[in-house]
Amino acid sequence: MRFALTIVLLLAACSQAVPTEAKTRALPKVKLVPRLKELEAVVASGPKAPSKKRMAELRELLETAYVAGRASQRFAKMAKSDLLETEDAFWVFEDALEHENSLVRSNAAYELGKLGRVASLVPLIKRLKYEKDQQVLFWVVDALVKLGNHSGLPELLDLMHEPATAQNAAGLAQTVLTTAGLRLDGQATFGKLVREIRAVHRYWLEHGNPEGVAQDKLPKPSPLLDARIASRLVDLQGFQLRPVDDSRFILKRLGTLAVSRLAFAVQASENYLRQHSLEVLCDLGRPAAATYESVLPLLDDPLVGPRAAEALGALGNLDAAPYLLQRLDSPNLELAVAVAGALGPLGAKSALPRLSAIVADKSAEMDRRVYAAFSVALLDPGTRFLEQLRRSGKYHLQTLDELLDRIRER
């Protein structure tokens, strides 16, 4: 009995000590400023595509070179040679990623991978989202890998299971592993190859850079890439769902290359730009850790405070823990729930006593208890509360499944 009482007193002391420390910390002040016009200026000042006349000439060469039956083999070879010798060929290859002919799309992706222009990551990642043809998708993933981007490795795993692409996909997988410094012996099983590619992809998600690539060999930003990233951020302020969704997909999969511009956009006075940028940072997680100081002041933003809390949890800087703990009992339920769900991904073990108390408090709002239980499960593995709630059918099933999946993936 005395032992149990001691534990209770210790937990009570822990639960009181942390918030007291948190209350001594004031958030840095932030002044939201217009960003949209600056981003539009970056887009306008970026490198321009060739003129309509020049693009028509390049398309003619491309059609002659790659469309079967368009020209004799000799003329097709000549057209391909002429096209590849031009400095602006990459523009027409990027344009050809949307070509109706799948063979042309495949060749366009292949050539973009060989040309090695980092700005081509933007149209290639967009193609990754929409491509349905397995052969084309393979060459898109191959090009991304050549450009130092591992965001297409889940698609590569799918292609390894398809008869039409299995052999090429397995070969590319071995190339990826070799670059990462992992050599499989001749007896390596298919399952081993799959597991290692998943591990390399986890590295990408955690770092935003490909494993095994030296710092001086990583993709470098270019004026054209910067203009394209700025263009995607401009689209976040729009009201059309497709461009916004495309932009978020691309920005997340650019890894660290988009981080500096996201840090710029996250303190925009334009509401949608600020909110969507925060949500991209939530998806990016630790590769975007450098944006911490830009995100932290937004914790008390009346519009995006909950998203800022989620982002702080994903970014992984433990300096955020006192600020989050201070808001764990906020009267703003959405903010309190977001904070409860952020402390686990953040790795704030000092929050365990208070989070556990919320889970055990049957008078607390169920949203607060669910997200506190999610964080507890990450900090002190165990999913009993969430599993029991799932079986009871008394809470949103999809939300519980998403949280349980996130726990299992860590």
Buried (B, 14 or more C-beta within 10 A) or exposed (E): EEEEEEEEEEBEEBBEEBBEEBEEEEBEEBEBEEBBEEBBEBBEEBBEEBEEEBBEBBBBBBBBBBBEEBBEEEEBEBBBEBBBEBEBBBBBBBBBBEBEBBBBBBBBBBBBBEBEBBBBBBBBBBBBEEBEBBBBBBBBBBBBBBBBBBBBBBBBBBBBEEEEBBEBBBEBBBEBBEBBEBEBEEEEEEEEBBEBBEBBBBBBBEBBBBBBBEEEEBBEBBEBBBBBBBBBBBBBBBEEEEBBEBBBBBBBBBBBBBBBBBBBBBBBEBEBBBBBBBBBBBBBBBBBBBBBEBBBBBBBBEEBBBBBBBBBBBBBBEEBBBBBBBBBBBEBEEBBBBBBBBBBBBBBBBBBBBBBBBBEEEEBEEBBBBBBBBBBBBBEEEBEBBBEBBEEEEBEEEBBEEBBEBBEEE
